[in-house]
């Protein structure tokens, strides 16, 4: 059995993302438009993380700040599920709260 997640990135003449669509048929997502994505994969041979971060010209700076804040919270949740490290997960959430306060995303 296989499952696929597809990304289609339309570039402008300067190779800047103009439009990003993603599909995850097993999750019920077909050609959904987005303005940003982050992808991290683990290379078990080199013990290193490989990353792709892309965003369109339409991604507003305030939305990017929220995107990073929500990603930090999601990373804390994922770290907790993967490692069962309660204390460090809470520290990560505390940093996400600090991040949001400094950027005035929350009061």
Phi and psi restraints in degrees (value plus and minus 20) as a CYANA .aco file:
   2 UNK   PHI    -146.8  -106.8
   2 UNK   PSI     133.2   173.2
   3 UNK   PHI    -154.0  -114.0
   3 UNK   PSI     122.9   162.9
   4 UNK   PHI    -146.9  -106.9
   4 UNK   PSI     125.8   165.8
   5 UNK   PHI    -143.5  -103.5
   5 UNK   PSI     105.5   145.5
   6 UNK   PHI    -136.3   -96.3
   6 UNK   PSI     122.5   162.5
   7 UNK   PHI    -143.0  -103.0
   7 UNK   PSI     110.5   150.5
   8 UNK   PHI    -138.5   -98.5
   8 UNK   PSI      99.7   139.7
   9 UNK   PHI    -136.3   -96.3
   9 UNK   PSI      98.1   138.1
  10 UNK   PHI    -112.4   -72.4
  10 UNK   PSI     107.7   147.7
  11 UNK   PHI    -127.1   -87.1
  11 UNK   PSI     131.6   171.6
  12 UNK   PHI    -104.6   -64.6
  12 UNK   PSI    -194.7  -154.7
  13 UNK   PHI     -83.5   -43.5
  13 UNK   PSI     -42.6    -2.6
  14 UNK   PHI    -114.4   -74.4
  14 UNK   PSI      -9.7    30.3
  15 UNK   PHI      46.0    86.0
  15 UNK   PSI       8.4    48.4
  16 UNK   PHI    -113.3   -73.3
  16 UNK   PSI     112.9   152.9
  17 UNK   PHI     -77.2   -37.2
  17 UNK   PSI     106.4   146.4
  18 UNK   PHI    -122.6   -82.6
  18 UNK   PSI     -56.1   -16.1
  19 UNK   PHI    -169.5  -129.5
  19 UNK   PSI     117.9   157.9
  20 UNK   PHI    -146.5  -106.5
  20 UNK   PSI     108.1   148.1
  21 UNK   PHI    -145.0  -105.0
  21 UNK   PSI     124.6   164.6
  22 UNK   PHI    -152.9  -112.9
  22 UNK   PSI     131.4   171.4
  23 UNK   PHI    -155.4  -115.4
  23 UNK   PSI     120.4   160.4
  24 UNK   PHI    -161.6  -121.6
  24 UNK   PSI      61.8   101.8
  25 UNK   PHI     -73.3   -33.3
  25 UNK   PSI     -57.9   -17.9
  26 UNK   PHI     -86.4   -46.4
  26 UNK   PSI     -43.3    -3.3
  27 UNK   PHI    -117.5   -77.5
  27 UNK   PSI     -16.0    24.0
  28 UNK   PHI      60.6   100.6
  28 UNK   PSI      -1.5    38.5
  29 UNK   PHI    -127.1   -87.1
  29 UNK   PSI     102.9   142.9
  30 UNK   PHI    -148.5  -108.5
  30 UNK   PSI      96.6   136.6
  31 UNK   PHI      27.7    67.7
  31 UNK   PSI      34.5    74.5
  32 UNK   PHI    -107.9   -67.9
  32 UNK   PSI     111.5   151.5
  33 UNK   PHI    -100.0   -60.0
  33 UNK   PSI     122.4   162.4
  34 UNK   PHI    -165.9  -125.9
  34 UNK   PSI     137.7   177.7
  35 UNK   PHI    -120.7   -80.7
  35 UNK   PSI     -29.5    10.5
  36 UNK   PHI    -180.4  -140.4
  36 UNK   PSI     132.2   172.2
  37 UNK   PHI    -173.0  -133.0
  37 UNK   PSI     135.6   175.6
  38 UNK   PHI    -147.7  -107.7
  38 UNK   PSI     116.2   156.2
  39 UNK   PHI    -152.4  -112.4
  39 UNK   PSI     106.7   146.7
  40 UNK   PHI    -143.3  -103.3
  40 UNK   PSI     112.9   152.9
  41 UNK   PHI    -149.3  -109.3
  41 UNK   PSI     127.5   167.5
  42 UNK   PHI    -117.2   -77.2
  42 UNK   PSI     104.8   144.8
  43 UNK   PHI    -114.8   -74.8
  43 UNK   PSI      85.1   125.1
  44 UNK   PHI     -90.3   -50.3
  44 UNK   PSI     -42.0    -2.0
  45 UNK   PHI     -94.4   -54.4
  45 UNK   PSI     -66.1   -26.1
  46 UNK   PHI    -111.4   -71.4
  46 UNK   PSI     -28.7    11.3
  47 UNK   PHI      37.0    77.0
  47 UNK   PSI      28.6    68.6
  48 UNK   PHI    -159.0  -119.0
  48 UNK   PSI     133.7   173.7
  49 UNK   PHI    -115.9   -75.9
  49 UNK   PSI     111.0   151.0
  50 UNK   PHI    -126.2   -86.2
  50 UNK   PSI     118.9   158.9
  51 UNK   PHI    -154.6  -114.6
  51 UNK   PSI     129.8   169.8
  52 UNK   PHI    -152.5  -112.5
  52 UNK   PSI     101.9   141.9
  53 UNK   PHI    -141.0  -101.0
  53 UNK   PSI     100.4   140.4
  54 UNK   PHI    -153.3  -113.3
  54 UNK   PSI     127.1   167.1
  55 UNK   PHI    -168.9  -128.9
  55 UNK   PSI     133.5   173.5
  56 UNK   PHI    -103.9   -63.9
  56 UNK   PSI     147.7   187.7
  57 UNK   PHI     -83.1   -43.1
  57 UNK   PSI     -42.2    -2.2
  58 UNK   PHI    -101.1   -61.1
  58 UNK   PSI     -31.6     8.4
  59 UNK   PHI     -88.9   -48.9
  59 UNK   PSI      97.7   137.7
  60 UNK   PHI     -98.1   -58.1
  60 UNK   PSI     128.7   168.7
  61 UNK   PHI     -79.6   -39.6
  61 UNK   PSI     -63.3   -23.3
  62 UNK   PHI     -82.6   -42.6
  62 UNK   PSI     -57.1   -17.1
  63 UNK   PHI     -88.2   -48.2
  63 UNK   PSI     -56.1   -16.1
  64 UNK   PHI     -84.0   -44.0
  64 UNK   PSI     -59.3   -19.3
  65 UNK   PHI     -81.8   -41.8
  65 UNK   PSI     -63.6   -23.6
  66 UNK   PHI     -85.4   -45.4
  66 UNK   PSI     -59.9   -19.9
  67 UNK   PHI     -80.0   -40.0
  67 UNK   PSI     -65.6   -25.6
  68 UNK   PHI     -86.3   -46.3
  68 UNK   PSI     -60.7   -20.7
  69 UNK   PHI     -80.2   -40.2
  69 UNK   PSI     -68.6   -28.6
  70 UNK   PHI     -86.2   -46.2
  70 UNK   PSI     -52.5   -12.5
  71 UNK   PHI     -87.3   -47.3
  71 UNK   PSI     -60.1   -20.1
  72 UNK   PHI     -79.5   -39.5
  72 UNK   PSI     -63.9   -23.9
  73 UNK   PHI     -84.6   -44.6
  73 UNK   PSI     -61.3   -21.3
  74 UNK   PHI     -84.7   -44.7
  74 UNK   PSI     -57.4   -17.4
  75 UNK   PHI     -84.5   -44.5
  75 UNK   PSI     -59.1   -19.1
  76 UNK   PHI     -82.6   -42.6
  76 UNK   PSI     -63.3   -23.3
  77 UNK   PHI     -83.3   -43.3
  77 UNK   PSI     -66.1   -26.1
  78 UNK   PHI     -84.3   -44.3
  78 UNK   PSI     -60.0   -20.0
  79 UNK   PHI     -81.4   -41.4
  79 UNK   PSI     -61.5   -21.5
  80 UNK   PHI     -81.9   -41.9
  80 UNK   PSI     -67.3   -27.3
  81 UNK   PHI     -84.1   -44.1
  81 UNK   PSI     -58.2   -18.2
  82 UNK   PHI     -98.4   -58.4
  82 UNK   PSI     -51.1   -11.1
  83 UNK   PHI    -140.0  -100.0
  83 UNK   PSI     -37.0     3.0
  84 UNK   PHI      43.2    83.2
  84 UNK   PSI       5.4    45.4
  85 UNK   PHI    -109.0   -69.0
  85 UNK   PSI      68.1   108.1
  86 UNK   PHI     -81.7   -41.7
  86 UNK   PSI     -68.6   -28.6
  87 UNK   PHI     -83.4   -43.4
  87 UNK   PSI     -66.5   -26.5
  88 UNK   PHI     -87.8   -47.8
  88 UNK   PSI     -55.0   -15.0
  89 UNK   PHI     -81.6   -41.6
  89 UNK   PSI     -61.9   -21.9
  90 UNK   PHI     -86.1   -46.1
  90 UNK   PSI     -58.3   -18.3
  91 UNK   PHI     -81.1   -41.1
  91 UNK   PSI     -60.0   -20.0
  92 UNK   PHI     -84.7   -44.7
  92 UNK   PSI     -61.1   -21.1
  93 UNK   PHI     -85.1   -45.1
  93 UNK   PSI     -58.4   -18.4
  94 UNK   PHI     -81.4   -41.4
  94 UNK   PSI     -62.1   -22.1
  95 UNK   PHI     -83.9   -43.9
  95 UNK   PSI     -60.8   -20.8
  96 UNK   PHI     -81.4   -41.4
  96 UNK   PSI     -57.8   -17.8
  97 UNK   PHI     -86.1   -46.1
  97 UNK   PSI     -64.8   -24.8
  98 UNK   PHI     -78.4   -38.4
  98 UNK   PSI     -66.2   -26.2
  99 UNK   PHI     -75.3   -35.3
  99 UNK   PSI     -68.8   -28.8
 100 UNK   PHI     -86.1   -46.1
 100 UNK   PSI     -58.9   -18.9
 101 UNK   PHI     -85.6   -45.6
 101 UNK   PSI     -65.7   -25.7
 102 UNK   PHI     -82.2   -42.2
 102 UNK   PSI     -54.1   -14.1
 103 UNK   PHI    -111.0   -71.0
 103 UNK   PSI     -15.5    24.5
 104 UNK   PHI      38.2    78.2
 104 UNK   PSI      18.5    58.5
 105 UNK   PHI    -104.2   -64.2
 105 UNK   PSI     -45.4    -5.4
 106 UNK   PHI    -153.5  -113.5
 106 UNK   PSI     135.9   175.9
